[in-house]
């Protein structure tokens, strides 16, 4: 029997509800169904588009507690702008048209002229300064990215100067995540519900955990969107999303379960687009809590897992088996030697660590963390049971999971993480430092390597340093890194101009939908 004993692929398909009728989705504007021809003014030309994600948008504050959630970032990229955009492995102009470094700790940015917010206010350096200062001072999940910032000044209406405490080679890539708000809105009202940006789309209405309706911003500096509107509904059930795509009730959806891919490829009017992704599953051990404070226990549990069989059985070609704590598509990835699957060795190592009679522990995750997450958890739990480690499954609501995660109130946890910037610093430098203390793990050698990698602007040196960081994290077995998910999107054939995003945060300004 394999490590997925008792949880076969046919059962997965049944659990996903394949073949279930799709939910009827309301129209974005009167007389025009999101995926249909409609009878309203958009019929026959560019019309509203419906793009369904599997995670809920709960918060529109781009600097708040949900600032790095995939669903929040998806919304933020439509509503707000950043100083720079990240194009592959280099920065491209956005709100800033140019920048220079007069010295190694000073950055000067020239802002684009004529940018307006959705409320009609003109964007100036005061707005950029207030937004960056709010982000740098926040206690949100982006806080570690801005630890090197010393001062932010606005010497002129179109000039921003950022000084850092030390050289900051990651500043530009991090600025691609720093969304700009009107200074007048900061500190006033509920920014999680009332979003005003300068991006290509403005908020029409927002119902948390249900749907976000956006309308084109005709005064957008980069050119008005081609779509008549954009609807982002929350449809957690994979089978409902796939059937809704097939029926034309949604135009785009992504994170497609592997068992659905083959069926969708044969559907008339549906096309599949894919690229290597930066979304991946991880299972952290709470290294600050016994028995997982002992690296021998952590390594034993890795030897107890047939990761190759688990991942291939569940995901097939829809995921790649990981060989590092970050996906291969991320800058700074360095492949490591896999932990050999050897249950007998796992039992011996547990006994040597004083746990010959077994361990009782627990694993937490939330339902919508990723495709087949529950099945993945069950497979891991089943494998560990065979070496005497009994794991209580705890599938809980996301809010409770997040609260416990940040309080380190857990033994083992499962989640999907996204290297949003495509750069190792976003994950390794943000989550694995002793100061971050995200999984009770501390390693001074690793701290030094990550600090050095953050400071240098030499990309070859950064890549080498992150390779060393990958080696240490892998060797210390702080968690299980089973699978990197392919960035696979399903689209109606009436959709044009769509560019798949490796980080599950596609942008829709240049997309059109007809028919």
TIVEXLO-442549 format. One record per residue (C-alpha): x, y, z. Coordinates in steps of 0.001 Angstrom, whole numbers. Each point is the difference from the previous one (the first is absolute). Layout:
# residues N
<x = X&y = Y&z = Z>;
...
END
This chain:
# residues 515
<x = 0&y = 0&z = 0>;
<x = 1140&y = 3570&z = -648>;
<x = 153&y = 2942&z = 2365>;
<x = -3398&y = 1050&z = -1323>;
<x = -1633&y = -3216&z = 1217>;
<x = -3738&y = 382&z = 378>;
<x = -141&y = 3339&z = -1813>;
<x = 18&y = -856&z = -3699>;
<x = -320&y = 2296&z = -2984>;
<x = -3589&y = -1060&z = -699>;
<x = -914&y = 988&z = 3522>;
<x = 1672&y = 3370&z = -549>;
<x = -2176&y = 514&z = -3056>;
<x = -3082&y = -862&z = 2010>;
<x = 1056&y = 2316&z = 2806>;
<x = 461&y = 2799&z = -2515>;
<x = -3514&y = -590&z = -1231>;
<x = 912&y = -296&z = -3667>;
<x = -3066&y = 283&z = -2159>;
<x = -1971&y = 2037&z = 2523>;
<x = -2063&y = 2777&z = -1435>;
<x = 1681&y = 3385&z = -23>;
<x = -1334&y = 2757&z = 2199>;
<x = -2022&y = 2623&z = -1786>;
<x = 2071&y = 3172&z = 108>;
<x = -1706&y = 3406&z = -24>;
<x = 797&y = 2461&z = -2760>;
<x = 2558&y = 2741&z = 515>;
<x = -2173&y = 2613&z = -1687>;
<x = -3667&y = -77&z = -902>;
<x = -661&y = -1929&z = -3158>;
<x = 3469&y = -1494&z = -393>;
<x = 893&y = -3356&z = 1498>;
<x = 3715&y = -361&z = 825>;
<x = 588&y = -2875&z = -2358>;
<x = -2868&y = 358&z = -2411>;
<x = -842&y = 2151&z = -3013>;
<x = -2367&y = 2215&z = 1955>;
<x = -2433&y = 2617&z = -1222>;
<x = 1485&y = 3122&z = 1604>;
<x = 2230&y = 2641&z = -1541>;
<x = 3105&y = -2201&z = 172>;
<x = -1480&y = -2757&z = -2176>;
<x = 2045&y = -708&z = -3114>;
<x = 2979&y = 2011&z = 1269>;
<x = 2182&y = -14&z = 3068>;
<x = -2155&y = -953&z = 2939>;
<x = 386&y = -655&z = 3719>;
<x = 2131&y = -2995&z = 900>;
<x = -357&y = -2399&z = 2921>;
<x = 3179&y = -1514&z = 1470>;
<x = -502&y = -2550&z = 2779>;
<x = 2696&y = -783&z = 2562>;
<x = -174&y = -2720&z = 2630>;
<x = 887&y = 2247&z = 2944>;
<x = -2174&y = 2728&z = 1463>;
<x = 842&y = 3697&z = -180>;
<x = -547&y = 1173&z = 3571>;
<x = 1929&y = 3254&z = 163>;
<x = 931&y = 2839&z = -2386>;
<x = 2544&y = 1720&z = 2264>;
<x = 3276&y = -599&z = -1875>;
<x = 2065&y = 563&z = 3153>;
<x = -2196&y = -1935&z = 2437>;
<x = 62&y = -3490&z = 1512>;
<x = -1077&y = -1623&z = -3282>;
<x = 2552&y = 1916&z = -2088>;
<x = 1785&y = -3111&z = -1279>;
<x = -3041&y = -2248&z = -438>;
<x = -288&y = -1117&z = -3615>;
<x = -3613&y = 1140&z = -259>;
<x = 758&y = 3439&z = 1465>;
<x = 2989&y = 460&z = -2298>;
<x = -2151&y = -991&z = -2968>;
<x = -2404&y = 2819&z = 874>;
<x = 2758&y = 2476&z = 853>;
<x = 1702&y = -398&z = -3386>;
<x = -3170&y = 1181&z = -1732>;
<x = -782&y = 2914&z = 2364>;
<x = 3368&y = 1487&z = 997>;
<x = 3333&y = 942&z = -1550>;
<x = 3571&y = -451&z = 1218>;
<x = 3132&y = 2044&z = -648>;
<x = 1499&y = -2759&z = -2136>;
<x = -1241&y = -3177&z = -1623>;
<x = 2028&y = -3190&z = -51>;
<x = 692&y = -1378&z = -3450>;
<x = 1734&y = -3379&z = 237>;
<x = 3144&y = 783&z = 1983>;
<x = 50&y = 3769&z = -462>;
<x = -2005&y = 3063&z = 979>;
<x = -2130&y = 1884&z = -2526>;
<x = -1530&y = 3481&z = 309>;
<x = -3459&y = 412&z = 1501>;
<x = -803&y = 3047&z = 2149>;
<x = 3722&y = 735&z = -118>;
<x = 1290&y = 745&z = -3469>;
<x = 3660&y = -135&z = 1035>;
<x = 2277&y = -481&z = 2998>;
<x = 3646&y = 234&z = 918>;
<x = 2372&y = -763&z = 2877>;
<x = 2257&y = 2959&z = 883>;
<x = 1581&y = -2285&z = 2608>;
<x = -468&y = -3568&z = 1204>;
<x = -2619&y = 904&z = 2646>;
<x = -1966&y = 2680&z = -1868>;
<x = -2634&y = -423&z = -2711>;
<x = -1609&y = 2891&z = -1871>;
<x = -3221&y = -530&z = -1971>;
<x = -1661&y = 2322&z = -2510>;
<x = -3780&y = -381&z = -50>;
<x = -2244&y = -101&z = -3028>;
<x = -1921&y = 3213&z = -606>;
<x = -3768&y = 140&z = -393>;
<x = -927&y = -3091&z = 2076>;
<x = -3379&y = 292&z = 1720>;
<x = -1685&y = -2073&z = 2686>;
<x = -3469&y = -1446&z = -520>;
<x = -1477&y = 2835&z = 2093>;
<x = 1462&y = 2586&z = -2383>;
<x = 2917&y = 1086&z = 2191>;
<x = 3408&y = 431&z = -1621>;
<x = 2709&y = -2398&z = 1153>;
<x = 3110&y = 1728&z = 1354>;
<x = 3115&y = -925&z = 1922>;
<x = -1904&y = 703&z = 3243>;
<x = -2263&y = -2986&z = -716>;
<x = 2970&y = -2245&z = -756>;
<x = 1801&y = 1141&z = 3156>;
<x = -3048&y = -569&z = 2215>;
<x = -672&y = -3433&z = -1506>;
<x = 3596&y = -1222&z = 326>;
<x = 270&y = 1323&z = 3554>;
<x = -3235&y = -1747&z = 949>;
<x = 1252&y = -3236&z = -1517>;
<x = 3417&y = 235&z = 1669>;
<x = -1599&y = 719&z = 3397>;
<x = -2652&y = -2709&z = -234>;
<x = 52&y = -3271&z = 1882>;
<x = -1415&y = -1825&z = -3007>;
<x = 1533&y = -2915&z = -1878>;
<x = 2093&y = 2282&z = -2230>;
<x = 1800&y = 1597&z = 2955>;
<x = 3280&y = -1969&z = -421>;
<x = 332&y = 1276&z = -3582>;
<x = 398&y = 3578&z = 1235>;
<x = 2258&y = -504&z = 3027>;
<x = 2949&y = 1684&z = -1741>;
<x = -1886&y = 3202&z = -884>;
<x = 1284&y = 3008&z = 1951>;
<x = -1749&y = 3079&z = -1420>;
<x = -2470&y = 834&z = -2752>;
<x = -24&y = 3592&z = -1247>;
<x = -1983&y = 1946&z = -2589>;
<x = 2263&y = 2918&z = -1000>;
<x = -2305&y = 919&z = -2895>;
<x = -3511&y = -880&z = -1224>;
<x = 1434&y = -2544&z = -2449>;
<x = 3092&y = -1163&z = 1920>;
<x = 394&y = -2694&z = 2665>;
<x = 3246&y = -770&z = 1817>;
<x = 391&y = -3220&z = 1995>;
<x = 3035&y = -537&z = 2195>;
<x = 805&y = -3358&z = 1538>;
<x = 1988&y = -902&z = 3097>;
<x = 2249&y = -2170&z = -2139>;
<x = 203&y = -920&z = -3684>;
<x = -3321&y = -1553&z = -1052>;
<x = 254&y = -2125&z = -3124>;
<x = -3627&y = -1077&z = 352>;
<x = -1561&y = 3461&z = 158>;
<x = -1244&y = 106&z = -3593>;
<x = -1571&y = -3452&z = 52>;
<x = -1705&y = 823&z = 3313>;
<x = -1324&y = 3291&z = -1363>;
<x = -1931&y = -2037&z = -2560>;
<x = -2189&y = -991&z = 2992>;
<x = -330&y = 3481&z = 1537>;
<x = -3446&y = 1185&z = -1109>;
<x = -635&y = 3737&z = 145>;
<x = -3045&y = 1574&z = 1700>;
<x = -1119&y = 3627&z = 213>;
<x = 1658&y = 1593&z = 3031>;
<x = -3326&y = 1596&z = 943>;
<x = -1588&y = -3463&z = 396>;
<x = 2643&y = -1435&z = 2302>;
<x = -1223&y = -83&z = 3575>;
<x = -3561&y = 781&z = -1050>;
<x = -2725&y = -2593&z = -266>;
<x = 224&y = -3709&z = -676>;
<x = 2578&y = -528&z = -2735>;
<x = -799&y = -3697&z = -74>;
<x = -3393&y = 829&z = -1537>;
<x = 443&y = 3427&z = -1634>;
<x = 2759&y = -297&z = -2581>;
<x = 1178&y = 3010&z = -1991>;
<x = 2978&y = -529&z = -2253>;
<x = 1401&y = 1240&z = -3285>;
<x = -77&y = -3368&z = -1787>;
<x = -1849&y = -1014&z = -3177>;
<x = -3184&y = -1046&z = 1833>;
<x = -2038&y = 1736&z = 2701>;
<x = -2239&y = -1693&z = 2546>;
<x = -3688&y = -78&z = -884>;
<x = -1059&y = -2191&z = 2929>;
<x = 1596&y = -2446&z = 2404>;
<x = -1537&y = -2771&z = 2074>;
<x = 2776&y = -1688&z = 2020>;
<x = 266&y = -3754&z = -545>;
<x = -2524&y = 249&z = -2831>;
<x = 938&y = 2221&z = -2933>;
<x = 1818&y = 3117&z = -1118>;
<x = -1444&y = 2035&z = -2868>;
<x = 2363&y = 2365&z = -1805>;
<x = -581&y = 2619&z = -2668>;
<x = 2561&y = 1411&z = -2443>;
<x = 1804&y = 3185&z = 1015>;
<x = -204&y = 2056&z = -3233>;
<x = 2665&y = 2458&z = 1179>;
<x = 2597&y = -2696&z = 656>;
<x = 3454&y = 1216&z = -1019>;
<x = 821&y = -3241&z = -1800>;
<x = -3160&y = 50&z = -2101>;
<x = -3525&y = -1005&z = 956>;
<x = -698&y = -3749&z = 305>;
<x = -1638&y = -1679&z = -2946>;
<x = -2553&y = -1772&z = 2190>;
<x = -3347&y = 1592&z = 818>;
<x = 424&y = -1344&z = 3527>;
<x = 1668&y = -2720&z = 2056>;
<x = -1703&y = -2356&z = 2408>;
<x = 2019&y = -2041&z = 2501>;
<x = -2384&y = -2480&z = 1637>;
<x = 1020&y = -2405&z = 2736>;
<x = -773&y = -3564&z = -1115>;
<x = 1836&y = -2372&z = 2362>;
<x = -1298&y = -3263&z = -1439>;
<x = 2273&y = -1162&z = -2805>;
<x = -2740&y = -1901&z = -1791>;
<x = -2276&y = 3048&z = -6>;
<x = 2735&y = 2241&z = -1405>;
<x = 854&y = -2487&z = -2744>;
<x = -3633&y = -544&z = -960>;
<x = -612&y = 3761&z = 54>;
<x = 2933&y = 451&z = -2383>;
<x = -1280&y = -2763&z = -2251>;
<x = -3484&y = 1532&z = -73>;
<x = 1311&y = 3509&z = -653>;
<x = -1171&y = 1358&z = 3361>;
<x = 3582&y = 1038&z = 751>;
<x = 2627&y = 975&z = -2537>;
<x = 3226&y = -787&z = 1856>;
<x = 873&y = -2212&z = 2943>;
<x = 3181&y = -1427&z = 1413>;
<x = 1463&y = -2483&z = 2411>;
<x = -1490&y = -2874&z = -1954>;
<x = -83&y = -3431&z = 1671>;
<x = 2016&y = -2563&z = -1950>;
<x = -2976&y = -2279&z = -578>;
<x = -1849&y = 2849&z = -1692>;
<x = 2761&y = 963&z = -2428>;
<x = -553&y = -2850&z = -2437>;
<x = -3740&y = 618&z = -132>;
<x = 375&y = 3748&z = -543>;
<x = 2492&y = -493&z = -2830>;
<x = -2722&y = -1742&z = -1957>;
<x = -2700&y = 2628&z = 573>;
<x = -1003&y = 2083&z = -2996>;
<x = 480&y = 3702&z = 679>;
<x = 2530&y = -500&z = 2821>;
<x = 3759&y = 369&z = -243>;
<x = 2716&y = -839&z = 2539>;
<x = 3103&y = 2126&z = 574>;
<x = 2768&y = -925&z = 2411>;
<x = 3463&y = 997&z = 1196>;
<x = 2315&y = -1028&z = 2883>;
<x = -1429&y = 1331&z = 3225>;
<x = 1256&y = 1546&z = 3226>;
<x = -2849&y = -1383&z = 2127>;
<x = 956&y = -2967&z = 2129>;
<x = -1104&y = -2162&z = 2898>;
<x = 1983&y = 11&z = 3212>;
<x = -459&y = -1752&z = 3317>;
<x = 1871&y = 1719&z = 2811>;
<x = 955&y = -1577&z = 3303>;
<x = -194&y = 2249&z = 3052>;
<x = 3719&y = -153&z = 696>;
<x = -434&y = 1826&z = 3296>;
<x = -2261&y = -2668&z = 1472>;
<x = 912&y = -3537&z = 1072>;
<x = 497&y = -2475&z = -1554>;
<x = 627&y = 2055&z = -3177>;
<x = 2703&y = 2077&z = 1649>;
<x = 2173&y = -3077&z = -601>;
<x = 1208&y = -59&z = -3641>;
<x = 370&y = -3793&z = 231>;
<x = -3785&y = -262&z = 352>;
<x = -589&y = 2311&z = -2931>;
<x = 2400&y = -1924&z = -2240>;
<x = -1581&y = -3289&z = 1045>;
<x = -3398&y = 1213&z = -1138>;
<x = 1451&y = 1010&z = -3355>;
<x = 1468&y = -3484&z = -449>;
<x = -3470&y = -1407&z = 739>;
<x = -1534&y = 1695&z = -3057>;
<x = -29&y = -1364&z = -3536>;
<x = -386&y = 3522&z = -1368>;
<x = 415&y = -1041&z = -3623>;
<x = -2868&y = -2485&z = 173>;
<x = -2257&y = 2324&z = 1972>;
<x = 445&y = 2924&z = -2373>;
<x = -201&y = -1994&z = -3225>;
<x = -3077&y = -1890&z = 1221>;
<x = -1838&y = 3166&z = 957>;
<x = 1137&y = 2559&z = -2538>;
<x = 1543&y = -1734&z = -2996>;
<x = 1321&y = 2605&z = -2439>;
<x = -1745&y = 2837&z = 1850>;
<x = 2832&y = 268&z = 2536>;
<x = 3742&y = -543&z = 231>;
<x = 1745&y = -1794&z = 2851>;
<x = 2078&y = 2562&z = 1868>;
<x = 3709&y = -333&z = 688>;
<x = 442&y = 3182&z = 2039>;
<x = -2025&y = 2197&z = 2385>;
<x = -977&y = 2209&z = -2969>;
<x = -1249&y = -980&z = -3486>;
<x = 2436&y = -369&z = -2889>;
<x = -1592&y = 2995&z = -1776>;
<x = 1174&y = 2346&z = 2789>;
<x = 3227&y = 2002&z = -250>;
<x = 2388&y = -1465&z = 2593>;
<x = -1229&y = -3587&z = -241>;
<x = 2712&y = -2618&z = 516>;
<x = -825&y = -3732&z = -262>;
<x = 685&y = -2189&z = 3025>;
<x = 339&y = -3744&z = 462>;
<x = -3447&y = -1479&z = 763>;
<x = -567&y = -1753&z = 3322>;
<x = -23&y = -3718&z = -731>;
<x = -3294&y = -1751&z = 651>;
<x = 942&y = -2514&z = 2692>;
<x = -2632&y = -769&z = 2696>;
<x = 2397&y = -2300&z = 1873>;
<x = 2564&y = 2810&z = 225>;
<x = -2756&y = 2328&z = 1171>;
<x = -917&y = -2388&z = 2835>;
<x = 3655&y = -347&z = 1054>;
<x = 518&y = 3769&z = 13>;
<x = -3158&y = 517&z = 2067>;
<x = 1207&y = -2627&z = 2478>;
<x = 3434&y = 1637&z = 213>;
<x = -1734&y = 3289&z = 746>;
<x = -1857&y = -1648&z = 2879>;
<x = -3307&y = -629&z = -1748>;
<x = 129&y = -3727&z = -609>;
<x = -3516&y = -353&z = 1360>;
<x = -1340&y = 2552&z = -2456>;
<x = -1245&y = 3582&z = -35>;
<x = -3478&y = 1501&z = 211>;
<x = -336&y = 3391&z = -1675>;
<x = -2283&y = 2039&z = -2275>;
<x = -27&y = 1723&z = -3402>;
<x = -2116&y = 3032&z = -883>;
<x = -1034&y = 1439&z = -3369>;
<x = -2974&y = 1895&z = -1426>;
<x = -2346&y = -1393&z = -2612>;
<x = 820&y = 2282&z = -2927>;
<x = 3755&y = 76&z = 469>;
<x = 590&y = -1740&z = -3340>;
<x = -1159&y = -2734&z = -2384>;
<x = -405&y = -3392&z = 1669>;
<x = 1479&y = 1430&z = 3211>;
<x = -2080&y = -2313&z = 2180>;
<x = 1038&y = -3009&z = -2046>;
<x = 3635&y = 1060&z = 235>;
<x = -322&y = 358&z = 3769>;
<x = -1635&y = -3416&z = 258>;
<x = 2785&y = -1604&z = -2041>;
<x = 2698&y = 1510&z = 2212>;
<x = -1846&y = -919&z = 3185>;
<x = -501&y = -3572&z = -1242>;
<x = 3712&y = -402&z = -759>;
<x = 1049&y = 1306&z = 3404>;
<x = -2415&y = -2331&z = 1760>;
<x = 1994&y = -2918&z = -1434>;
<x = 3082&y = 1061&z = 1967>;
<x = -1879&y = 583&z = 3252>;
<x = -785&y = 3715&z = -346>;
<x = -3731&y = 516&z = 569>;
<x = -1168&y = 3350&z = -1379>;
<x = -3357&y = 1535&z = 853>;
<x = -1361&y = 1765&z = -3124>;
<x = -1269&y = 3526&z = 681>;
<x = -1729&y = 1598&z = -2966>;
<x = -1086&y = 3411&z = 1262>;
<x = -1261&y = 3339&z = -1304>;
<x = 2607&y = 2252&z = -1579>;
<x = -358&y = 2755&z = 2602>;
<x = 619&y = -2486&z = 2831>;
<x = 2901&y = -1561&z = -1925>;
<x = 1645&y = 3393&z = -513>;
<x = -428&y = 960&z = 3659>;
<x = 1562&y = -3257&z = 1186>;
<x = 2736&y = 159&z = -2637>;
<x = 1237&y = 3422&z = 1077>;
<x = -256&y = -935&z = 3694>;
<x = 2017&y = -3197&z = -624>;
<x = -2908&y = -1910&z = 1543>;
<x = 436&y = -3173&z = -2050>;
<x = 2169&y = -3104&z = -422>;
<x = -60&y = -490&z = -3788>;
<x = -1756&y = 2138&z = -2595>;
<x = -705&y = -345&z = -3715>;
<x = -402&y = 2899&z = -2414>;
<x = 571&y = 1246&z = -3516>;
<x = 2544&y = 2793&z = -191>;
<x = 727&y = 2273&z = -2958>;
<x = 3326&y = 1614&z = -834>;
<x = -1871&y = 3002&z = -1306>;
<x = 3022&y = 1932&z = -1265>;
<x = 1721&y = -3057&z = -1481>;
<x = 3034&y = 841&z = 2152>;
<x = 1297&y = -2181&z = 2845>;
<x = 201&y = 2923&z = 2404>;
<x = -3790&y = 277&z = 60>;
<x = -266&y = -3451&z = 1593>;
<x = 3389&y = -885&z = 1479>;
<x = 891&y = 3506&z = 1194>;
<x = -3490&y = 696&z = 1313>;
<x = -912&y = -3277&z = 1692>;
<x = 3159&y = -1816&z = 1107>;
<x = 1942&y = 2546&z = 2040>;
<x = 269&y = -362&z = 3763>;
<x = -1747&y = 3364&z = 354>;
<x = -2941&y = -1098&z = -2145>;
<x = -519&y = -3076&z = 2215>;
<x = -2687&y = -1389&z = -2273>;
<x = 490&y = -3657&z = 925>;
<x = 2047&y = 176&z = 3215>;
<x = 3210&y = -458&z = -1970>;
<x = 3180&y = 2014&z = 549>;
<x = 3371&y = -353&z = -1677>;
<x = 2591&y = 2778&z = 334>;
<x = 2021&y = -1255&z = -2971>;
<x = -3100&y = 181&z = -2171>;
<x = -792&y = 3479&z = 1346>;
<x = 3400&y = 1234&z = -1148>;
<x = -339&y = -1534&z = -3459>;
<x = -3473&y = 1458&z = -541>;
<x = 1079&y = 3430&z = 1226>;
<x = 2949&y = -4&z = -2389>;
<x = -2202&y = -1121&z = -2883>;
<x = -2469&y = 2796&z = 740>;
<x = 2761&y = 2622&z = 44>;
<x = 1873&y = -773&z = -3210>;
<x = -1162&y = 1077&z = -3447>;
<x = 2312&y = -2530&z = -1698>;
<x = -2478&y = -2532&z = -1388>;
<x = 2564&y = -2798&z = -327>;
<x = 1010&y = 438&z = 3615>;
<x = -3640&y = 94&z = 1096>;
<x = -717&y = -3235&z = -1867>;
<x = 2977&y = -1707&z = 1645>;
<x = -1039&y = 1191&z = 3464>;
<x = -3569&y = -1178&z = -429>;
<x = 1377&y = -3344&z = -1137>;
<x = 1768&y = -289&z = 3353>;
<x = -3203&y = 1030&z = 1767>;
<x = -1951&y = -2721&z = -1831>;
<x = 2593&y = -2539&z = 1129>;
<x = -247&y = 985&z = 3678>;
<x = -3806&y = 44&z = 115>;
<x = -176&y = -3347&z = -1807>;
<x = 2665&y = -1548&z = 2251>;
<x = -1703&y = 1214&z = 3170>;
<x = -3305&y = -1522&z = -1192>;
<x = -2191&y = 2860&z = 1213>;
<x = -2822&y = -1410&z = -2076>;
<x = -1155&y = -2120&z = -2905>;
<x = 23&y = 1656&z = -3425>;
<x = -1911&y = -2472&z = -2161>;
<x = -1322&y = 1700&z = -3123>;
<x = 213&y = 3132&z = -2137>;
<x = -3240&y = 606&z = -1869>;
<x = 6&y = 816&z = -3701>;
<x = -1642&y = 3329&z = -821>;
<x = -2812&y = -1392&z = -2133>;
<x = -2917&y = 2108&z = -1206>;
<x = -3214&y = -916&z = -1746>;
<x = -1441&y = 2649&z = -2341>;
<x = -2960&y = 359&z = -2279>;
<x = 1076&y = 294&z = -3633>;
<x = -1645&y = 3445&z = -114>;
<x = 2691&y = 1370&z = 2350>;
<x = 3021&y = 1666&z = -1622>;
<x = 3105&y = 1741&z = 1290>;
<x = 207&y = -2069&z = 3180>;
<x = 3502&y = -678&z = 1366>;
<x = 324&y = -2873&z = 2524>;
<x = 1660&y = 1099&z = 3241>;
<x = 2321&y = -2383&z = 1820>;
<x = -1147&y = 1413&z = 3351>;
<x = -3787&y = -406&z = -528>;
<x = -408&y = 3783&z = -202>;
<x = -801&y = 714&z = -3654>;
<x = -633&y = 3566&z = -1136>;
<x = -3013&y = 764&z = -2178>;
<x = 623&y = 3479&z = -1442>;
<x = 943&y = -1288&z = -3460>;
<x = -2534&y = -2850&z = -49>;
<x = -3054&y = 129&z = -2255>;
<x = -3108&y = -2175&z = -122>;
<x = -2397&y = -141&z = -2909>;
<x = -3002&y = -1999&z = -1082>;
END
